[in-house]
């Protein structure tokens, strides 16, 4: 199903709107921004966790979107949403690298984790989201990239300038930390 967006009272396909943005049409850029800003804020917020900084990252991300949209082609890049999302994730990671020495020295201690656990009750998705946001930055970043955004450990390692084993370790630590937090809510591990 092709998505349509309202432009001057006319419904345009996402592809047509992209084409108008590639021609530096400011109204089309505004429509595109309005369509994706909230979603991209949520993507960046999962990494950054502070409203003010997240707003800056999203703004910088959209600047890059509009400066580079001429490079976007549907046949090569897939969906526009995915392309914008990758830019926002990269902007979030760049922000974290600049602001957080964690990415220069990530603790790589081994943690033993059981692969499964039982829940006596269900948590709403928003409750789990709140728990993920409470993870330390390194854990949260790797968890978001791997579990939510679907990056491989190799891709995470490349983006964060760490080894694949460090990425795996951080994911394990994130899972262990989440299990510990879940335990506080009466959800037991096996």
URZIRA-V638914 format. One line per field, one symbol per residue. burial: b if it has 9 or more other ideal C-beta (glycine too) atoms within 8 Angstrom, else e. A space follows every 50 residues. Layout:
burial = ???
This chain:
burial = eeeebebeeeebbbeebbebbbeeeebbbebbbeebbeebbebbbbbbbe eebbbbbbebbbebbbebbeebebeebeebebbbbebbbbbbbebbbeee ebbeebeeeeeeeeeebebeeebeeeebeebbbebebbbbbbbbbbeebe bebebbbebbebebebbbbbbbbbbbbbbebbbeeebbee
